[in-house]
Amino acid sequence: MKRLILSLLVLSLPVGVAGAATLNGDFQGNPIVQVTSAGQSLKVDELPAMIYKDHTVVPLSMLRQLGVLVTWDPTTYSVNVTLPQSASANPINPAKQESENLMNVYQWLKDTDTALLTFSNQLQQYANLTNGSEFVSQLNMDFEDLMKQYNESIQMALKLLETVSHSDDLKSIIKSESDAYNNVQQTKSLLVFKLTGNTVPEFEKQFGISLLNATRAAQKNLNNTNAIIHELQRKNNELLQIKSSNTST
């Protein structure tokens, strides 16, 4: 069967065709046109792009290199052309992008929740040391690392808060994480006061209550953040299943 070479008329040309053949040669008396994309020349298959009757004709087979889908129907003598999707023509779905941004921030907040919980447990270990005064500087350094992580995650969350359409969950997590951080900070201050040789009436009771509040707040916020992450994952999976179902049909 003789192969049909498909071409597409893409551009009407003004004058100046006469000297074109001297640049790229000619094909059966028609000046050859070089086709480029992003500075790269497209490869010629069986038929080059050319100037024909003052028009530039480009083979559809050449455009396949740009992601154009070309299908030939011999029963109807017709060609179906599907252009590739581009970022400009098909921007990222805003809802999908927002969901991804939220997921990233919640994961960051979750890491901070875990760090708060871990530090709360460390406070009890510091309190059990018989020579705890020797570790005050290390305790302060550990807390500085925690403070840095907390500030970075909160700043990222506050920045995203300005752009999301549904912000109630994020506001709640930011608020509860702030409360958990303050509880941890208060408990750490109590402990440092004790380790540096100061005596406080009923210190053990105050410290125990403060540590319990800090630990519970950190654990609660970690659980809430995990629940939101799982819900986002569930919704994303549902969207993927719907998309897959629509594609298969």
Backbone bond lengths (Angstrom), bond angles and torsions (degrees), N, CA, C in turn:
res aa  C-N    CA-C-N  psi(-1)  N-CA   C-N-CA  omega(-1)  CA-C   N-CA-C  phi
1 M - - - 1.461 - - 1.520 108.74 -
2 K 1.296 115.07 132.70 1.465 119.72 178.98 1.525 109.74 -70.03
3 R 1.326 114.86 130.28 1.459 119.70 -178.17 1.521 110.39 -77.12
4 L 1.305 116.18 134.10 1.458 121.70 178.68 1.516 109.41 -89.96
5 I 1.312 117.74 123.64 1.458 122.80 178.41 1.507 108.20 -95.23
6 L 1.319 115.54 116.97 1.454 121.75 -175.00 1.517 110.51 -91.80
7 S 1.334 116.54 138.44 1.453 121.30 179.51 1.509 109.78 -132.89
8 L 1.307 114.71 156.51 1.447 121.11 -178.74 1.513 109.73 -126.90
9 L 1.315 117.01 128.37 1.458 122.75 176.58 1.526 107.62 -81.15
10 V 1.332 117.32 114.53 1.449 118.74 -172.12 1.508 115.21 -116.83
11 L 1.337 119.94 -18.97 1.454 118.89 -173.69 1.517 111.53 -156.09
12 S 1.319 117.25 133.51 1.456 121.35 172.07 1.518 108.68 -87.18
13 L 1.333 115.88 135.25 1.459 120.29 -176.14 1.514 112.09 -104.30
14 P 1.332 116.50 146.76 1.458 120.39 172.14 1.520 109.28 -82.48
15 V 1.306 116.97 -158.51 1.462 121.61 -179.59 1.506 110.23 -71.71
16 G 1.326 117.44 173.03 1.450 121.83 178.78 1.499 112.98 100.85
17 V 1.297 119.18 14.07 1.455 123.04 -178.38 1.520 111.21 -76.74
18 A 1.308 117.95 -27.40 1.459 121.88 -171.19 1.515 112.44 -56.84
19 G 1.331 117.45 -41.25 1.454 119.31 -176.98 1.506 114.26 -89.79
20 A 1.302 117.96 1.85 1.461 120.78 -175.11 1.516 112.38 -66.47
21 A 1.324 117.29 -34.12 1.460 120.47 -176.75 1.515 112.01 -64.19
22 T 1.314 116.69 -24.31 1.460 119.58 -179.34 1.516 111.94 -74.81
23 L 1.327 119.22 -14.10 1.460 122.76 -178.17 1.530 112.27 -85.95
24 N 1.322 117.48 -50.15 1.467 121.67 -174.26 1.521 113.60 -122.91
25 G 1.340 117.42 8.46 1.454 120.26 -176.64 1.516 111.17 85.69
26 D 1.316 116.44 -169.95 1.459 119.46 179.60 1.515 110.27 -139.77
27 F 1.313 114.85 162.95 1.463 122.14 177.83 1.521 107.56 -128.01
28 Q 1.325 114.63 110.39 1.463 121.09 -177.85 1.529 110.99 51.32
29 G 1.336 115.12 43.18 1.456 120.29 176.57 1.507 115.05 84.49
30 N 1.325 117.46 0.19 1.463 121.44 179.83 1.528 109.36 -107.70
31 P 1.329 117.70 128.86 1.463 120.61 -178.86 1.527 111.65 -59.42
32 I 1.333 116.03 133.78 1.469 121.60 179.34 1.522 109.80 -81.83
33 V 1.324 115.36 139.38 1.458 122.23 179.73 1.525 108.79 -111.21
34 Q 1.316 116.08 133.22 1.456 120.41 175.71 1.521 109.23 -86.10
35 V 1.322 116.39 127.97 1.461 121.96 -179.57 1.523 108.60 -107.34
36 T 1.323 116.52 127.78 1.467 121.43 -179.62 1.523 110.43 -125.00
37 S 1.316 114.43 158.25 1.468 121.67 174.48 1.510 107.72 -144.05
38 A 1.341 115.98 124.26 1.466 122.06 -177.89 1.522 111.31 53.73
39 G 1.339 115.74 36.54 1.455 120.73 176.82 1.512 114.54 83.77
40 Q 1.335 118.18 -2.01 1.453 122.21 -179.42 1.527 110.26 -108.31
41 S 1.329 116.29 133.78 1.464 120.35 179.72 1.524 109.98 -75.08
42 L 1.341 115.40 136.37 1.458 120.16 175.52 1.528 109.25 -77.49
43 K 1.320 115.77 143.73 1.463 120.70 -179.27 1.528 110.62 -75.23
44 V 1.335 115.05 144.73 1.460 121.10 178.39 1.514 109.16 -89.16
45 D 1.328 116.73 129.55 1.459 121.19 178.64 1.534 108.70 -87.51
46 E 1.326 119.39 -103.97 1.452 122.27 178.28 1.519 111.71 -98.21
47 L 1.300 114.67 -27.39 1.460 119.49 -175.20 1.515 109.37 -130.00
48 P 1.355 118.75 127.00 1.455 120.26 179.31 1.517 111.31 -82.03
49 A 1.318 115.65 164.71 1.458 119.23 169.06 1.524 107.32 -70.62
50 M 1.321 116.66 145.89 1.465 119.80 -174.33 1.522 110.93 -152.46
51 I 1.295 114.24 168.41 1.460 120.88 173.39 1.520 107.53 -98.05
52 Y 1.331 115.93 121.53 1.452 121.39 -178.41 1.526 108.90 -131.28
53 K 1.319 115.45 114.45 1.464 121.82 -178.53 1.532 110.96 53.22
54 D 1.331 114.50 50.41 1.462 122.49 176.49 1.526 114.06 65.02
55 H 1.303 116.12 22.39 1.466 120.95 175.74 1.528 109.09 -129.16
56 T 1.306 116.30 147.67 1.458 120.84 174.19 1.522 109.26 -89.49
57 V 1.333 115.56 123.44 1.457 121.88 -179.22 1.524 108.41 -113.94
58 V 1.331 116.05 122.66 1.458 121.72 -178.09 1.526 109.43 -114.98
59 P 1.334 118.61 126.70 1.473 120.60 178.42 1.527 110.95 -62.17
60 L 1.303 115.69 137.03 1.457 119.05 176.35 1.527 111.06 -63.81
61 S 1.325 117.17 -29.14 1.460 119.70 177.99 1.521 110.96 -61.38
62 M 1.337 117.74 -30.94 1.462 121.46 177.48 1.522 110.68 -71.90
63 L 1.323 116.55 -36.11 1.464 120.16 -179.10 1.524 112.18 -70.16
64 R 1.329 116.53 -16.20 1.467 118.48 175.69 1.528 111.54 -59.70
65 Q 1.335 115.72 -26.58 1.467 119.64 178.91 1.519 111.93 -66.15
66 L 1.328 116.83 -16.95 1.463 121.97 179.00 1.524 111.55 -97.67
67 G 1.334 115.72 7.78 1.454 119.41 178.09 1.515 113.91 92.81
68 V 1.345 117.21 6.17 1.464 120.80 178.31 1.525 108.87 -72.81
69 L 1.323 116.61 129.67 1.459 121.56 178.27 1.519 108.90 -94.05
70 V 1.340 116.06 121.87 1.461 121.64 -177.06 1.524 109.05 -122.38
71 T 1.319 117.12 123.09 1.464 121.25 177.11 1.522 109.45 -125.65
72 W 1.334 115.22 135.68 1.462 122.38 -177.37 1.513 109.38 -107.35
73 D 1.329 117.05 128.03 1.462 123.02 177.92 1.521 108.59 -107.87
74 P 1.341 117.93 101.69 1.473 120.31 -176.96 1.522 113.46 -68.56
75 T 1.356 116.29 -21.30 1.464 118.11 -178.39 1.523 111.98 -72.65
76 T 1.313 115.91 -31.83 1.474 119.97 -179.51 1.523 112.52 -111.27
77 Y 1.343 115.57 0.46 1.463 120.57 -177.17 1.530 110.01 51.15
78 S 1.323 114.23 53.44 1.461 119.20 -179.04 1.524 109.75 -135.69
79 V 1.324 114.35 157.84 1.455 121.42 -179.90 1.523 108.56 -122.22
80 N 1.313 116.03 134.02 1.461 120.48 175.32 1.525 108.33 -108.75
81 V 1.337 115.68 126.13 1.455 121.56 -177.38 1.530 108.64 -116.92
82 T 1.329 116.00 126.88 1.457 121.75 177.42 1.519 108.53 -119.47
83 L 1.334 116.02 118.37 1.457 120.50 -179.38 1.522 110.14 -77.72
84 P 1.328 117.48 147.30 1.466 119.99 178.67 1.512 110.79 -69.02
85 Q 1.324 115.49 149.58 1.455 119.85 176.53 1.516 109.13 -74.50
86 S 1.295 115.93 139.70 1.463 120.95 178.75 1.517 109.69 -124.27
87 A 1.314 116.01 160.74 1.463 120.55 -179.30 1.515 111.45 -62.84
88 S 1.355 116.62 -34.08 1.457 119.73 -177.85 1.514 111.57 -75.63
89 A 1.333 115.75 -39.49 1.460 119.30 -178.56 1.518 111.76 -81.01
90 N 1.349 115.42 -29.52 1.460 119.64 -178.21 1.518 108.50 -130.58
91 P 1.293 118.45 79.15 1.458 120.76 -178.05 1.519 110.99 -64.48
92 I 1.331 114.78 159.21 1.457 119.83 178.59 1.521 110.13 -59.31
93 N 1.312 115.24 135.86 1.454 120.28 178.78 1.525 109.31 -56.99
94 P 1.342 117.78 120.78 1.474 120.50 -176.42 1.522 112.76 -56.66
95 A 1.332 116.67 -40.71 1.463 119.73 -179.49 1.525 111.17 -64.74
96 K 1.332 116.32 -39.47 1.461 120.96 179.21 1.526 110.31 -67.13
97 Q 1.326 116.30 -42.45 1.458 120.19 179.36 1.527 111.23 -64.07
98 E 1.337 115.78 -40.99 1.465 119.78 178.81 1.521 110.56 -63.64
99 S 1.325 116.39 -40.65 1.458 120.22 179.53 1.522 110.73 -62.86
100 E 1.333 116.90 -40.65 1.467 120.51 179.48 1.526 110.72 -66.66
101 N 1.333 116.29 -40.95 1.467 119.78 178.56 1.529 111.38 -63.28
102 L 1.339 115.28 -42.37 1.466 119.57 178.43 1.523 110.99 -63.18
103 M 1.327 115.96 -41.80 1.461 119.69 179.91 1.522 110.85 -59.82
104 N 1.331 116.46 -43.76 1.470 120.23 179.98 1.524 111.63 -62.76
105 V 1.340 116.69 -43.08 1.461 120.13 -178.80 1.527 110.79 -68.57
106 Y 1.338 116.54 -42.32 1.467 118.91 179.54 1.530 111.22 -63.94
107 Q 1.320 116.82 -35.52 1.460 119.31 176.84 1.526 110.45 -64.01
108 W 1.337 115.95 -38.92 1.460 120.97 178.25 1.531 110.22 -65.90
109 L 1.336 115.84 -45.22 1.459 120.07 177.81 1.536 111.33 -62.79
110 K 1.312 115.42 -36.39 1.463 119.38 177.82 1.525 110.69 -62.64
111 D 1.327 116.88 -41.84 1.462 120.27 177.61 1.537 110.72 -60.82
112 T 1.335 116.11 -38.60 1.467 119.85 178.41 1.524 110.62 -68.73
113 D 1.337 116.91 -39.50 1.464 119.89 175.60 1.526 110.69 -57.80
114 T 1.322 115.51 -44.20 1.468 120.58 179.55 1.530 110.73 -63.15
115 A 1.347 116.23 -40.56 1.463 120.39 178.97 1.524 110.84 -65.30
116 L 1.336 117.70 -39.00 1.461 121.50 177.80 1.532 110.70 -63.44
117 L 1.321 115.29 -42.85 1.463 119.78 -179.90 1.530 110.49 -66.02
118 T 1.315 116.34 -42.31 1.467 120.58 179.01 1.526 111.29 -63.06
119 F 1.337 116.50 -42.02 1.458 120.01 179.79 1.522 111.53 -66.26
120 S 1.328 117.01 -36.42 1.466 120.71 177.05 1.526 110.55 -59.80
121 N 1.339 115.71 -42.27 1.469 119.52 178.22 1.533 110.97 -66.41
122 Q 1.326 116.31 -35.40 1.460 119.65 178.88 1.531 111.53 -66.60
123 L 1.333 116.49 -33.13 1.462 119.83 179.38 1.527 110.98 -58.97
124 Q 1.308 116.74 -39.67 1.457 120.15 178.37 1.530 110.48 -65.47
125 Q 1.317 116.12 -37.77 1.463 120.08 178.85 1.531 110.69 -66.22
126 Y 1.345 116.53 -41.62 1.468 119.97 176.55 1.535 110.24 -62.06
127 A 1.331 116.56 -40.05 1.469 120.77 -177.88 1.517 111.65 -65.59
128 N 1.323 118.27 -25.55 1.460 122.33 -177.85 1.532 112.99 -83.91
129 L 1.333 116.75 -9.07 1.461 119.79 -178.65 1.530 110.86 -71.73
130 T 1.323 116.53 137.07 1.461 120.38 178.36 1.527 111.74 -76.51
131 N 1.323 115.97 -27.86 1.464 120.82 177.85 1.523 109.85 -114.90
132 G 1.330 115.80 48.69 1.458 121.48 -173.73 1.511 114.58 -60.62
133 S 1.333 117.83 -25.80 1.465 119.69 -178.26 1.524 112.35 -61.84
134 E 1.326 116.19 -25.49 1.458 120.18 179.88 1.529 112.34 -72.88
135 F 1.321 116.55 -13.99 1.459 120.17 -175.30 1.534 113.03 -111.09
136 V 1.338 116.42 11.14 1.461 119.17 -178.59 1.524 111.54 -63.17
137 S 1.319 116.36 -43.33 1.473 118.96 -179.80 1.521 110.83 -62.88
138 Q 1.336 117.18 -39.77 1.470 120.39 177.82 1.526 110.69 -65.47
139 L 1.348 115.69 -39.21 1.463 120.41 177.77 1.528 110.25 -61.78
140 N 1.318 116.85 -43.26 1.466 120.39 179.17 1.525 111.73 -65.30
141 M 1.326 117.48 -38.53 1.468 121.19 178.45 1.531 110.59 -65.70
142 D 1.331 115.75 -40.85 1.469 119.65 177.77 1.528 110.74 -61.48
143 F 1.322 115.23 -41.01 1.462 118.88 -179.45 1.530 111.19 -69.02
144 E 1.325 118.60 -35.01 1.464 121.43 176.87 1.523 110.95 -61.62
145 D 1.335 116.46 -40.46 1.474 120.05 176.53 1.528 110.42 -63.34
146 L 1.329 115.08 -42.15 1.464 119.39 178.49 1.528 110.69 -63.92
147 M 1.327 117.12 -42.78 1.459 121.57 -179.63 1.527 110.97 -61.98
148 K 1.322 116.72 -40.40 1.464 120.96 178.83 1.525 110.76 -63.01
149 Q 1.331 116.59 -45.45 1.465 120.73 179.46 1.527 110.77 -63.73
150 Y 1.325 115.72 -42.09 1.461 120.15 179.14 1.530 111.17 -62.19
151 N 1.322 117.56 -47.58 1.467 120.99 -178.49 1.527 111.59 -62.52
152 E 1.324 116.82 -40.68 1.465 120.10 -179.58 1.530 111.40 -64.70
153 S 1.321 115.86 -44.18 1.470 118.96 -178.24 1.525 111.17 -68.57
154 I 1.333 117.60 -38.59 1.461 120.62 -179.75 1.527 110.29 -68.46
155 Q 1.325 117.17 -41.88 1.464 120.00 178.56 1.522 110.92 -61.90
156 M 1.314 117.22 -41.40 1.461 120.61 177.07 1.521 110.99 -63.18
157 A 1.336 116.65 -41.57 1.464 120.90 179.83 1.519 111.34 -66.64
158 L 1.327 117.61 -41.47 1.466 121.17 179.24 1.524 111.41 -65.39
159 K 1.308 116.00 -35.60 1.468 120.12 178.17 1.519 110.74 -65.06
160 L 1.331 116.17 -43.71 1.461 120.13 178.99 1.519 110.90 -69.21
161 L 1.319 116.58 -31.81 1.463 121.57 -178.85 1.527 111.96 -56.66
162 E 1.322 116.77 -29.00 1.460 121.33 -178.33 1.525 112.72 -73.59
163 T 1.331 117.18 -14.52 1.466 119.99 -173.03 1.522 114.57 -115.29
164 V 1.336 118.33 -21.17 1.468 119.71 -174.68 1.521 110.67 -76.03
165 S 1.324 115.67 150.06 1.462 121.08 -177.79 1.526 111.47 -81.83
166 H 1.324 117.32 -35.62 1.472 121.33 178.69 1.527 107.39 -117.52
167 S 1.321 116.27 105.19 1.461 119.85 -169.49 1.526 114.35 -112.14
168 D 1.318 118.47 2.23 1.469 120.25 -174.48 1.523 111.91 -60.24
169 D 1.333 117.58 -46.62 1.460 120.62 -179.19 1.524 110.80 -62.89
170 L 1.322 116.28 -43.75 1.460 119.42 -178.72 1.524 110.86 -65.79
171 K 1.322 116.88 -41.08 1.470 119.85 176.45 1.520 111.10 -59.36
172 S 1.315 116.55 -42.18 1.456 121.36 -178.60 1.526 111.15 -64.33
173 I 1.333 116.09 -42.88 1.466 119.84 -179.46 1.528 110.46 -66.96
174 I 1.338 117.09 -41.46 1.466 120.55 178.53 1.531 110.40 -60.48
175 K 1.338 115.86 -43.70 1.466 121.03 -179.13 1.533 110.93 -64.86
176 S 1.321 117.08 -47.64 1.464 119.65 -177.08 1.522 111.70 -69.65
177 E 1.346 116.68 -32.45 1.467 118.55 177.27 1.522 110.22 -69.74
178 S 1.324 116.86 -35.54 1.460 120.86 176.15 1.528 110.42 -63.39
179 D 1.330 116.15 -41.85 1.468 120.27 178.05 1.529 110.41 -63.41
180 A 1.338 116.22 -42.65 1.461 119.80 179.93 1.523 111.00 -63.47
181 Y 1.322 116.28 -41.31 1.470 120.24 178.83 1.527 110.95 -62.89
182 N 1.326 116.68 -43.67 1.466 120.19 179.76 1.531 111.40 -63.24
183 N 1.328 116.37 -37.74 1.465 120.02 177.43 1.526 111.04 -63.98
184 V 1.323 115.45 -43.10 1.463 120.26 179.07 1.528 110.10 -64.31
185 Q 1.334 115.88 -43.54 1.465 120.11 -179.91 1.535 111.30 -61.78
186 Q 1.323 116.50 -42.12 1.467 120.86 179.23 1.535 110.60 -63.68
187 T 1.318 115.80 -42.65 1.460 120.06 -179.82 1.520 110.99 -65.58
188 K 1.301 116.67 -39.92 1.465 121.32 178.04 1.531 110.51 -63.57
189 S 1.326 117.63 -41.78 1.465 121.50 179.60 1.528 110.59 -63.16
190 L 1.327 116.99 -41.52 1.459 120.76 176.54 1.524 111.20 -59.24
191 L 1.314 115.63 -43.78 1.451 120.40 -177.16 1.527 111.29 -67.47
192 V 1.318 116.77 -43.57 1.469 120.29 178.77 1.515 110.12 -61.01
193 F 1.307 117.02 -41.04 1.472 121.80 178.30 1.525 110.58 -58.05
194 K 1.326 114.94 -41.16 1.474 120.83 179.49 1.532 110.72 -70.85
195 L 1.321 117.65 -45.84 1.460 121.69 -175.43 1.521 112.97 -67.57
196 T 1.320 116.61 -24.33 1.469 119.75 179.88 1.527 112.35 -86.97
197 G 1.336 116.94 13.42 1.447 120.91 171.73 1.501 115.59 96.97
198 N 1.303 117.78 5.78 1.468 119.76 179.54 1.531 109.47 -88.74
199 T 1.287 115.64 142.81 1.459 120.40 177.83 1.528 110.03 -108.38
200 V 1.288 114.49 132.63 1.461 121.28 180.00 1.520 107.53 -124.32
201 P 1.348 117.99 128.50 1.467 119.84 177.66 1.531 110.92 -55.87
202 E 1.307 113.52 134.88 1.459 120.19 178.81 1.538 111.54 56.31
203 F 1.356 116.58 37.10 1.467 119.62 -178.64 1.519 111.63 -58.77
204 E 1.316 116.19 -46.03 1.467 119.46 -175.59 1.521 111.30 -57.95
205 K 1.346 115.20 -39.68 1.468 118.72 180.00 1.519 110.59 -67.65
206 Q 1.341 117.27 -46.43 1.465 121.00 179.97 1.526 111.18 -62.78
207 F 1.318 114.30 -44.16 1.467 118.70 -179.80 1.519 111.20 -64.52
208 G 1.311 116.78 -42.11 1.463 120.47 -179.73 1.520 112.13 -62.11
209 I 1.338 116.18 -43.52 1.468 120.12 179.46 1.528 110.38 -65.81
210 S 1.344 115.39 -43.44 1.460 119.93 -179.29 1.522 110.99 -64.38
211 L 1.321 116.61 -42.10 1.467 120.52 179.18 1.521 111.37 -65.50
212 L 1.325 115.69 -40.34 1.464 119.62 178.27 1.524 110.66 -62.47
213 N 1.329 116.94 -44.59 1.467 120.46 178.75 1.522 111.66 -62.66
214 A 1.330 115.96 -41.55 1.465 120.07 -179.75 1.525 110.87 -64.56
215 T 1.335 115.81 -44.00 1.468 120.00 -178.37 1.520 111.04 -66.63
216 R 1.332 116.20 -44.22 1.471 120.05 -179.92 1.519 111.08 -64.37
217 A 1.338 116.98 -40.86 1.470 120.01 -179.77 1.514 110.94 -64.83
218 A 1.334 117.11 -42.85 1.467 120.87 179.65 1.532 110.79 -65.35
219 Q 1.340 116.81 -43.44 1.463 120.93 -179.70 1.528 111.14 -65.49
220 K 1.342 116.18 -41.92 1.459 120.13 179.88 1.521 111.03 -62.90
221 N 1.325 115.72 -43.60 1.467 118.38 -179.12 1.523 110.98 -67.48
222 L 1.332 116.91 -36.52 1.463 120.40 176.42 1.524 110.61 -62.07
223 N 1.324 116.78 -42.85 1.469 120.49 178.44 1.522 111.40 -63.86
224 N 1.333 116.90 -43.12 1.466 120.49 -179.82 1.526 111.46 -65.59
225 T 1.328 116.29 -40.99 1.464 119.91 179.19 1.518 109.96 -64.79
226 N 1.319 117.30 -42.66 1.468 120.97 177.36 1.519 111.57 -60.08
227 A 1.328 115.98 -41.28 1.473 120.28 -179.66 1.527 110.77 -62.25
228 I 1.332 117.03 -41.18 1.467 120.37 179.43 1.518 110.38 -67.66
229 I 1.325 117.27 -40.82 1.473 121.20 178.14 1.520 110.16 -60.81
230 H 1.324 116.75 -44.74 1.468 120.48 179.34 1.525 111.41 -62.94
231 E 1.324 117.17 -37.47 1.461 120.42 178.90 1.523 110.65 -67.44
232 L 1.327 117.13 -40.46 1.467 120.26 176.58 1.520 110.62 -63.25
233 Q 1.321 116.83 -41.47 1.458 120.38 178.31 1.524 111.19 -63.16
234 R 1.326 115.92 -40.08 1.473 119.67 179.27 1.523 110.65 -63.13
235 K 1.337 116.87 -44.91 1.459 120.33 179.59 1.523 111.41 -64.55
236 N 1.328 116.84 -40.39 1.460 119.88 178.63 1.524 111.24 -64.14
237 N 1.330 116.90 -39.36 1.460 120.43 178.08 1.521 111.16 -64.99
238 E 1.327 116.50 -38.69 1.465 119.98 177.83 1.522 110.89 -63.82
239 L 1.340 116.82 -41.09 1.465 120.57 178.66 1.520 110.82 -64.45
240 L 1.344 116.84 -39.21 1.458 120.52 178.93 1.521 110.96 -65.72
241 Q 1.338 116.26 -39.55 1.463 119.82 178.84 1.519 111.53 -65.94
242 I 1.340 115.99 -40.15 1.468 119.83 177.87 1.525 110.24 -64.34
243 K 1.339 116.11 -43.04 1.455 120.70 -179.68 1.518 110.60 -64.03
244 S 1.348 115.64 -41.44 1.457 120.05 179.86 1.519 110.80 -65.94
245 S 1.345 116.50 -38.95 1.465 121.04 178.89 1.525 110.87 -64.61
246 N 1.345 116.29 -43.50 1.460 120.03 179.54 1.519 111.89 -65.37
247 T 1.344 116.21 -35.41 1.467 120.01 179.89 1.521 111.10 -68.69
248 S 1.346 116.14 -39.90 1.457 120.01 -177.60 1.517 112.63 -70.30
249 T 1.354 116.70 -26.73 1.452 120.00 179.77 1.524 110.95 -88.68
